[in-house]
Amino acid sequence: MTDQAVDTDGSAAGGAVPRPASDRTSDAGQFIGRLRELKELRADIDRAGLDTISGRKAPRARVLLIAGRPGSGRTALAEELARRLADDYPDGVLRAHLTEPDGTRVPTERTARELLDALDVPAPPGADEDELAEVLRDALSGRRALLLLDGAADAEQVDPLLPDAPECLAVAVSEGPLTGIPDVRPCTLGGLDSAAAVELLSRAAGPVRITVDPRSAESLVEACAAHPAALVLAGGWLSVRPKAAVADLAKQVHERPEEGSALTRVFRHSYASLPSAAARILRFLSLAPAGHVDPHTASALAGCSVSAARTTLDDFVKLGLVRAVDSPLPQYELPGCLMPLLRTLTETQDRPAEVQLARARMLERTVRLLQSCRAVTEPDGSAARKKLAGMPRALRFPSPGAAAEWLRIRQPALLAAARLAVADGDLDTLARRLMAALTRALVAHRGTEDAAPELYGIHRLVLDVAERRHLPREQAAALLNLADLDARTGRTQEALARYRLALDAGREANDPYATGRAMESVGSAYQELGDWSRASDWFGRALAHRLARDERTDAARLYGRIATVHTYAGRYGEALRNWSSAVTGHRRTGDVAGQARALSELARVQEYAGRPEESLRTCQEAVEWARQAGDVRLQAALQLRLADTLDRLGDPAAARLHRSAAERILGMELEEVTGLASKAGAESSAYEIRSTSAED
């Protein structure tokens, strides 16, 4: 989801020479060949579609398909087309990768969310793919944007993402046809034409040897089947060997027909020339999450120093084996077309125990970096900062801003690492530590609300591990977290179901916190649904649980929650009794602010019940306790409530005095104070997890 012109299928050609993917202004000079294909694609945009021919308005965006095998330059061609069409689509180019480098399909839910993030359109955490696809279509309605959907496995991946906007254009990149999407003609890629292939080889290897020996260059192009990715690897091999003859390389590649495709032959030739340490690092790069590599990842996988890993990665870039990504931090991508070749080498040359150890080292390094990322946000002198000072310098961040930038850049790789760790199944302890560290880092730098979509996915992964390992305590925690996010986004029924499951898991784990929290949350869900009887019943169960454990502060709060539900139901007698119990509870625990708020709510219910004199006395008492607590907003809100009550009791002079007092307390105009008073009324119940209803 970036503006980087990278070819995820592995070729940096379509050709385009390998380079950091930042220089979009120079793309026209970097791109080589494919002029016929570009002309066909432009013509396909301009031709009349089936709907136009039949006299109907096109209901959806036009879809162009660029089909070709990995390494054929299909993504580079799509990027070049997008660059040339950019002026026709003023709302921008949106990019999404529909498959991971190892061929794993990316769920539509994740793709839609990434596209919405690129549009700066908020999407509720936990929403399913249908809901997110609908939000995406709504967001693109009325826009003129170009969608570049790379690595599409089939039509089922592409179809939900297509906007209902004929002004938009979708360019899909796939290995084969997208059967099921009407009116799509594929532009199928083979090898480059001879002139373009020689030019690509010349740019990758350096022009001198190609110019002085054109026949050998043509022979090498033939040996590489004019395959862009193979030519880039051949050129990279020649570029670091100035004395090597082009003819010798062509001969060696020609003599390996039994090794499969041209890309496979050139890759194996390049791989065979690597020192053993570098070859081992390259093999283990296939374990990097989603093909995203940085020096720390390579260092952990190979068990070498960070500086040595970075030097080796830079060497791989020269060889065309890895691509450097434009970033404030050193970042690299492993070409997807090389992934199966590296996986095969890893399976045949490395013992399973070594591979698993490499994965464990990578996860452990990631956990420590995340711990450092969070610790740098703690105050100086805290235990976390002292622990941070004892970490190796390579794992420390110089400032919170640097840590936040690292987290932002590495977030896709970090989330991919969590998914891979959970899918592995043999490293669940490390997976749990990784997810805990990632959660804390996201919350520390972005806050719970902003990071909610990512946190939702992490909590689901935690739940998967907890269910697989039969860890009821962690299962209860994950269910509670997921249910809270469901409740916050209006999916109350889903939240209720998860709260009940959390209650069962908490009881199984004999976890009193999870049990009490789940009971109270079930009551909250019923309250949100307007089922006052069930809400009061579940709050009552939670209250009994707290009283049995002598948790007086929570018990006082729950008395208030029960009273609030009874108030909504119009049962003022029950509400008054429970508010009185809440006042008593806060008094016993010494919570002056809580006592003031409880008295405030008691006065409100007394007024609802038709007892204005009692309400007046209670409100005056609440003002005194609010003054002692130093709660200025509550004090002002109570003064205004006193003024309203006195007006109803026929004492306008006293009412004016209380309004003046409220103005003096806050030093604001009366209109601003009135707005604060209504807000204070909504916030004054410390007993609500979510804000109370406007009925109160």
FIPATOR-661423 format. One record per residue (C-alpha): x, y, z; residue in one letter. Coordinates in steps of 0.25 Angstrom, whole numbers, plus 5000, padded with zeros to 4 digits. Layout:
# FIPATOR-661423
XYZa/...
END
This chain:
# FIPATOR-661423
500050005000m/501150104996t/501550194985d/502750104982q/502950054968a/503349914972v/503149784965d/502649684974t/502749564965d/504149574965g/504649644953s/505149784953a/504849794939a/503749794929g/504649834928g/505249924939a/506649924945v/506749884959p/506750004968r/506250064981p/504750084978a/504650234982s/505050304969d/503650314962r/504050434954t/505150354947s/504250234944d/504050274929a/505550264928g/505650134935q/504550054929f/505049974917i/504249904906g/502749864906r/502349974897l/501349884889r/500749834902e/500549984907l/499950014894k/498949904895e/498549934910l/498350084906r/497450034894a/496749944903d/496350064913i/495850144901d/495050034894r/493550024897a/493149924907g/491949824906l/491049914914d/491350034905t/491149944893i/489749904898s/489350044902g/489550024917r/490350114926k/491550034932a/491150004946p/492649974951r/494050014949a/494749964936r/495749844939v/497049824932l/497749694933l/499249684932i/499549534932a/500949464933g/501749374941r/502549424953p/503849494949g/503249534935s/503149684939g/501649684940r/501649774953t/502749874946a/501749884934l/500549914943a/501350014950e/501850084937e/500350084932l/499950144945a/501050254944r/500550284930r/499150294934l/499350364947a/498850504941d/497550444937d/497250394951y/497350514960p/496950444973d/498250354972g/498750214970v/498350114981l/499249994982r/498949854989a/499649724989h/498649604988l/499649494991t/500949485000e/502249454994p/502149314997d/500749304989g/499849315002t/498549384998r/498349515006v/496949515012p/495949615005t/495749675019e/497149715021r/497349775006t/496049855008a/496549915021r/497949945015e/497250025003l/496350095013l/497550135021d/498150195008a/496850275006l/496950315021d/495550255023v/495350195036p/494850055037a/494249985049p/495149885056p/494649745054g/493749775042a/493649655032d/494049665018e/492649695013d/492549815022e/493849865018l/493649845004a/492449925004e/493150035012v/494250035001l/493150044990r/492550154997d/493850224999a/494150214984l/492850264980s/492950394973g/494450384972r/495350364960r/496450274965a/497350154959l/497450024967l/498649944965l/498349804970l/499549724969d/499749574970g/498249534969a/498049384970a/496649384964d/495349464962a/494849444976e/495949534981q/495749644971v/494249654970d/493949704984p/494949814983l/494449874970l/493750004972p/492350034967d/492950154960a/493150154945p/494050274946e/495050184953c/496050084947l/496549954953a/497849884948v/497949744952a/499249664952v/499149514951s/499749384947e/498549344939g/497149394934p/496149444944l/494949364940t/493649414946g/493949564943i/493249604931p/493849694919d/495349664923v/496349634913r/497749594918p/499049654913c/499849534914t/501349554916l/502449464911g/503949494909g/504449634905l/504749664891d/506249644887s/506649794887a/505949824900a/506549694906a/507949744902v/507749884908e/507249824921l/508449734922l/509349854918s/508749944929r/508949834940a/510349784936a/510949914931g/510949954916p/512349934912v/512449774912r/511049774905i/511449874894t/512849814891v/512249674890d/510749684885p/510749534880r/511049484893s/510049574899a/508949524890e/509349384893s/509249414908l/507849474905v/507449344898e/507949264909a/507149344919c/505949334910a/505849484910a/505249464924h/505349594931p/505649544945a/506649444939a/507349554932l/507449644944v/508149524952l/509049504940a/509449654939g/509649654954g/510549544954w/511349614943l/511349744950s/512149694962v/513149614953r/513749714943p/514749614937k/513649504935a/513349484920a/511849494915v/512049384906a/512549294918d/511249324926l/510449294914a/511049164912k/510949124926q/509449154926v/509249084913h/509848954919e/508848944930r/507548904923p/507248794933e/507048904944e/505748954939g/505349094934s/506349204930a/506149274944l/506449154951t/507749124944r/508249274945v/507849274960f/508549144963r/509749194956h/509749324964s/509449254977y/510649154974a/511649264973s/511249324987l/512149294999p/511549195009s/511249295019a/510549385009a/509749265003a/509249225017r/508749365019i/508049375006l/507349235008r/506849285022f/506249415016l/505149325011s/504749315026l/504549465027a/503049505029p/502449545016a/503749565009g/504049685017h/505549685022v/506349785030d/507749765036p/507149725049h/506349615043t/507449565034a/508449565046s/507549485055a/507249385044l/508649365041a/509249385055g/510249485050c/510449635054s/509449745049v/510649815042s/511049685035a/509549655031a/509449795025r/510649785017t/510249655012t/508849705008l/509449825000d/510349714993d/509049644990f/508449764984v/509549784974k/509349634970l/507849664968g/507549554978l/506849654987v/506249794985r/506549914994a/505249994998v/505250144999d/505050165014s/505650255025p/506150125031l/506950015023p/505849925017q/505949815007y/504949724999e/505149584995l/504549564980p/503449474980g/503949394968c/505149344976l/504349304989m/504049164984p/505449144979l/506049184993l/504949105000r/505448974992t/506949004996l/506549025011t/505848895011e/506948815004t/508148885011q/507748925025d/507248825036r/505848855041p/506448885055a/507348995049e/506149055042v/505349055054q/506449115062l/506649225052a/505149255053r/505249255068a/506449355068r/505649445058m/504449445068l/505249475080e/505949585073r/504649645069t/504149635083v/505349705089r/505249815079l/503749835082l/504049835097q/505149945094s/504150025085c/503150025097r/504150055108a/504650175101v/503250245104t/503350225119e/503850335128p/505350345132d/505750265144g/504550165142s/504850015143a/504650005128a/505650115125r/506650045134k/506449915127k/506549985113l/507950045117a/508449895119g/508049855105m/509149855094p/509249985087r/508749925074a/507349895081l/507150035087r/506450145080f/507050285082p/505650355085s/504150325085p/504050385071g/505050295065a/504350175072a/503050215066a/503550235052e/504150095053w/502850035058l/502150105047r/503050055036i/503149915041r/501749895045q/501349815033p/502549725035a/502249715050l/500749675048l/501249575038a/502249515048a/501149495058a/500249425048r/501349335043l/501749305058a/500349265061v/500249185048a/501549115051d/500949045064g/502249005069d/502749135075l/501449175083d/502249225095t/503049325086l/501749355078a/501049395091r/502249485096r/502249545082l/500749585082m/500849635096a/502049725093a/501349775079l/500049805087t/500849885097r/501649965087a/500449995078l/499650055090v/500850125095a/501150205082h/499750205076r/498750195087g/497650085088t/496650155079e/497550185067d/498250045068a/496849975070a/496849905056p/498249845058e/497949805072l/496649735068y/497449645059g/498549625069i/497449585080h/496849485070r/498249425068l/498449415083v/497049345084l/497549245074d/498749205082v/498049205095a/496949105089e/498049015083r/498849005095r/497649005104h/498049135112l/496649175118p/497249295125r/497849355112e/496549315105q/495749395115a/496649515113a/496549505098a/495049485098l/494849605107l/495749695098n/495049655085l/493749675092a/494049815097d/494449855082l/493149795077d/492349865087a/493149995084r/492749985069t/491249955071g/491349805069r/490649775083t/490149635080q/491449585076e/492049655088a/491049585097l/491349445091a/492849475094r/492649525108y/491849395111r/492949315106l/493949395114a/493149365126l/493249215124d/494749225121a/494949305133g/494249205142r/494949095136e/496249165139a/495749205153n/496149345150d/495349445159p/495649565151y/495249505137a/493949445144t/493549575150g/493949665138r/493149565129a/491849575138m/491949725138e/492149735123s/490949635120v/490149735128g/490649855120s/490349785107a/488849755112y/488849905116q/489249945102e/488149855096l/487149925106g/486849795113d/486749855127w/486349735135s/487549645130r/488549765131a/488149785146s/488149635148d/489649615143w/490049745150f/489549675162g/490349555160r/491549635158a/491249715171l/491149585179a/492449535173h/493149665177r/492549665191l/492949515193a/494349565190r/494249685199d/494549775187e/493849895193r/494250005182t/493649915171d/492449885179a/492150025181a/492250055166r/491349935163l/490249985172y/490350115163g/490250025150r/489049955156i/488350085160a/488550145146t/487850025140v/486650035149h/486650185146t/486550155131y/485450055134a/484650155143g/484850075155r/485250195164y/485050135177g/486050025174e/486950125167a/486950215180l/487250095189r/488450055180n/488950205179w/488950215194s/489750085195s/490750145185a/490850265194v/491150185206t/492150095199g/492950215194h/492850275208r/493450155214r/494550145204t/494950295206g/494650325191d/494150465192v/494050495177a/493250365176g/492350405187q/492050535181a/491650475168r/490750375174a/490050485182l/489950555169s/489250435163e/488350415175l/487850555174a/487550535160r/486750415162v/486050485174q/485550595165e/485050485155y/484250425166a/483550555169g/484350585182r/484950725179p/485250765193e/486050645196e/486750665183s/487050805187l/487650755200r/488450645193t/488950735182c/489450835193q/490250715200e/490750675187a/491350815184v/492050815197e/492750675194w/493050725180a/493750845186r/494550755196q/494950665184a/495350785176g/494450735164d/494150875158v/493350825146r/492450745155l/492350855165q/491850955154a/490950845148a/490250835162l/490150985164q/489350985151l/488550865155r/488250935168l/487851065160a/486850985151d/486250915164t/486051045171l/485351105158d/484350985159r/484151015174l/483851165171g/485151225176d/485751295164p/486651385173a/487351275179a/487451205165a/488151325160r/489151325171l/489551175168h/489651205153r/490551325156s/491351225165a/491551135154a/492051245145e/493051285155r/493551145157i/493951125143l/494151265139g/493351245126m/492051295119e/490751235124l/490551165110e/491951095111e/491651055125v/490250995121t/491050915110g/491950865121l/490850835130a/490150745120s/491550675117k/491750655132a/490450595134g/490750495123a/492150465129e/491750475144s/491450335145s/492750265149a/492050135149y/491850125133e/492850055124i/492150135113r/491450265114s/490050265119t/488850275111s/488250415107a/486950365114e/487650395128d/
END
